[in-house]
């Protein structure tokens, strides 16, 4: 699938996911849904509601979403062992 004009795929978040081992499939990388489930668990444990799913992870990887909310970013950094948002290719949107 080709990216829409102006949308740049986020290779960093995808690569970070693929470096993580799947919790359910030995020898396989973490799936999008497994990442979403792990993030949801962390967000829910910190008192927030989470509804992330594999489709949302796909949008992050395709660059359709560039700046998840703060709780999601924190949980994604924790699950993917990233030190910063930039390590996952997240960039704050420009404001006029």
Secondary structure by P-SEA (a helix, b strand, c coil): ccccccccccaaaaaaaaaccccccccccccaaaaaaaaaaaaaaacccccccaaaaaaaaacccccccaaaaaaaaaaacccccccccccccccc
